[in-house]
Structures are given as structure tokens and as C-alpha cells.
């Protein structure tokens, strides 16, 4: 047991320990003994020379109640348990706030298309996207992989570890600042899904660091020790504070490791649930409920089997949805039907309704008909495929149908004209192809001379007749467009010209021409 005197301005207080902790242990810092307890306490003559041991010390219960009974650290930079507690509190608040904003916006049908997906966020925030890519060094790593794969394998692990700390220290604060101060109306709503995704990743990384800390730290520097303080009432001079240091029990360390693993798995589940809405915004789901069901599945409507007579199910009327609340069970009443003992559930995707098509046509996400690539994200969209900020889903469908119609009609017309027209043949060449022309010219000159209007240059044709080249064979000309195809051409002209090779290489890194809010 170590007993020391507090500073003079705390010695006269009714609770010297509380005064010392208030000035020398702010938030999650540790207590430096030389500053908070500068001198040793005087001892009584009856105490003897043998110091008290922390194993058999007896203190009043009132001395360790409330804040006085918390664990403290001495002569260290910070209190590990308190620092981790504050960190996870901030993470949970950020994650809870982004999830609440996202779910409240997703419940409103008119607000669903405004929530950005991954590619629409790239369009709305091009400068932020470019900065993140530069911080991640994705382009240099991709170039290194193409040039020297062995060197890329050697550099990949240090690069990946550095990316974790770059994300924690730079990318997430930058994204949070950009999203919090975005000038666009409904800015926090539009970026809520992206922030849930990034905050889930942040919690995942910190949970891994938390587990590694309690696994590696005892192996390097021994178990962490924590101090318990109390006011020494049996000392002759007031202001004396005693403390004992204890290592953490093995059971407490195991509980902390279990908490870190659970937090890691839970954060990963949030990240994977956010992926559904980031790659396809119309498949987004609520985060504040335990089950994962796309929001567009509501309202749930189904009828009784045709064998049982069809019509509305039991406990529902005609025109009444089975479940219209997105936050409740979509499978309700399925087990309460007369034939539920012999039925099951099958899922299959169906075409969107007219209301859903008109709703998502307002979305700026251009991934409705994109090819899905690695990890479920849409494949890279080249510049010449679609205009990212101007063409809606309806316009895309019209362009595709118009191009297919034009191609079909032209193919049919070409086939019909090929069948109707005779095959091209080579014409036989006359030994003197201009002989008839020369005789006609001489006859005309004689007629002109008889009438008195001769032409002196007519005889030159005979001299040049032998220098003429043979006639070329006939060439098939493409069919001429009909008037019914001219109406489709304005739709085809909406497509931009094909990109150059340089533009394709640089399109994914620099996209400053994208749409504004």
C-alpha cells in the first residue's frame, strides 16, 4: 500500500481524493504520482515499520463508492479501459446517427431515390472521390501489378496495413466533414448510406485493433495494472491518499476479447447489409431492424391459392395489403391460414410496377442495366455507354428499344433487297468501246458542216479512244432508310460518341465532368 500527500490546495478539502482526480485525471488520462501526490504521508508511531499489503487491506465501503471505486492508472500516458470506452461510445453514436437518418429517409417513398449509391456518390462528390483515390494509391498499385507482379505481391501487405490507418486517420474524417457540411439540400440524407458503410468499416477496424491490443500487449509488457484509491482516515495529517495496484484478472481479459470479437462481427454485418443499397439503390434495406428485407418489397400483397378458392387471405379484406409497414414482419399471417400446414414460401424477382419505375427514374444512379462485377459492385462504366447525369431509366429503355428496332428493320430490308435484285454480273468488254461513239461524232460533224456550223475539235476523240480504261463492274449500294426510321434517329443521337483509349484509361480516376446537386 502506497500512501502520499495531495497538493496543498486539495489537502484542506473534505474529499482530497476527489479534488486530486479532478485536476490530474481529465477524461481518460492517467494519474502522474509525482504531480498529484508529491510527498509521502507521515506515519503514526503505532503503525510500526511493516507496511500494509494490498492482499489484506481493509477499507470502508464508503471509501470506494461511486467514482472513487473506479479503476485508475498511474504513471502512464492514458487509461486504456477508459480510452477504449470513450472510443467505442463515439463510434456507436456515429453509427446510430447515420442509421437513424438513413432508415427515416428510406421509409419515405419520395425520399428513397435521393439516397446516394456508390456510383451516384462518385458523381455528386467528384472532388472527394478523387481525393480518396489519391490517398489510397490505387492507380500506382494497379500500374505496379501490370508491370511487375512479384514486386506488387511484396508491397501489397504493407500497403494494405497502411490503408487501414489512412482510412482511420484521413479518409473517414474527410468524408465525415464533407458529408456534414455539404451545401446540397438534404445532404445528410443523401450520404447517409455511404456514412453507414464507412462507419461500419471504421468500427470493424477499431474492433480488430482492440482485440490485438489485449492479445499482444500482455505478451510484450505484461498485464495492465490498475490502481484503486481511497482517503486514508487513520493518518495524523489530513489530505493523505493511499492506493494499491492490481493486474487485470484473466476472466476480465477474456470478457474484453469476447466483446471485441462480437463488435467486429456486428460491424462487418452492417457493412455487408449496406452493400445491397450501395450497388443497387432500389434494393436498400433498413438497418434498425433485425431482418434484412429490401424496402421495395413493401407493401406485401398475396392471395390464397387458386385451389383454395383464391381471393384475399384470412384476416384481410379485398384491396388491403397483408403487410404495409416496412419495419414489421413481411411474412406475417402466413402461418395463420387454413392451408398453412401444406404451404411454403418461394421467392422470385419480378418486374417493377409503374409506380416504382416512375419513382426510381428520378434517381441519379445509372446502374439499372449495368454488369455486376467484383464483390457485387457494378462494373466500370465507360464514358461512351451512357450519359451519367442526363439520361434517366426511361430514356435508357427508349434508346435501347429504338436501336434494336433500327437494326432489325435495316436487316430485314437488306435481306429483302438482296433477294429481289439479281446478282451483279461482269459486263463483256468491247475491243473498241468508243467506236460507236466516234462514228456518231463523225456523223454529227458532217451534219454541222452541211449546215455551216462545223467544230474543229471533234476529231480529237478518235485519238484518245484507245487511252480510255475499261468500265468498272457495278457496285451494290446499301439500302436507303425509309421515313419510318427517321423518327427513331433522335433517340440514337442521344448516345455520346465512343471514348478514346486515353479517356477510358483516365475515366475512373478523374471524373470532374459529372453532374452537380
TAPEVEN-V776518 format. One line per field, one symbol per residue. ss: DSSP state (H for helix, E for strand, C for the rest). psi: psi as a letter, one per 30 degrees, with the letter a starting at -180 (. if undefined). A space follows every 50 residues. Layout:
ss: ???
psi: ???
This chain:
ss: CEEEECCHHHHCCCCHHHHHHHHHCCCCECECHHHHCCEECCCCHHHCCC CCCCCCCCCCHHHHCHHHHCCECECCCECHHHHHHHHHHHHHHHHHHHHH HHHHHHCCHHHHCCCCCHHHHHHHCHHHHHHHHHHHCHHHHHHHHHHCHH HHHHHHHHHHHHHHHHHHHHHHHHHHHHHHCCCCCCHHHHCHHHHHHHHH HHHHHHHHHHHHHHHHHHHHHCCCEEEEEEECCCCCCCCEEEEEEEECCH HHHHHHHHHHHHHHHHHHHHHHHHHHHHHCHHHCECCCCCCCCEHHHCCE CCCCCHHHCCCCCCCCCCCCCCECCCCCCCCCCHHHCCCHHHCCCCCCCC CCCHHHHHHHCCCCCCCCCCCECHHHCECCCCCCCCCCCCCCHHHHHHHH HHHHHHHHHHHHHHHHHHHHCCCCCCCCCCCCCCHHHHHHHHHHHHHHHH HCCCCHHHHHHHHHHHHCCCCCCCCCCCCCCCHHHHHHHHHHCCCCCCCC HHHHHHCCCCCCCCCCC
psi: kkklklleffeglfieeeeeeefgikcgllkjefeeifllkkllfffafk lkkffgkklkeffglbffglklkkhleljeeeeeeeefeeeeeeeeeeee eeeeeffjeffeffkkaeeeeeeeieeeeeeeeeefheeeeeeeeeejee eeeefeeeeeeeeeeeeefeeeeeeeeeeegkfkkheeeegeeeeeeeee eeeeeeeeeeeeefeeeefeglkkkkkjllkjfgkfklgkkllkkklkle eeeeeeeeeeeeeeeeeeeeeeefeefeejffgllkfglfljkkfffkkk kllllefgfaallkgllkgkkejfjfglkfglgfgglegffglakkkkkl kkleeeeeefffkgkggeglkkbkggkklkjlefeljffekaeeeeeeee eeeeeeeeeeeeeeeeeeeeklkklkkkkkeifgeeeeeeeeeeeeeeee fghljfgfffeeffeffkllkllkkkklkkklffffffeeeeffkllkll eeeeefefejifglll.
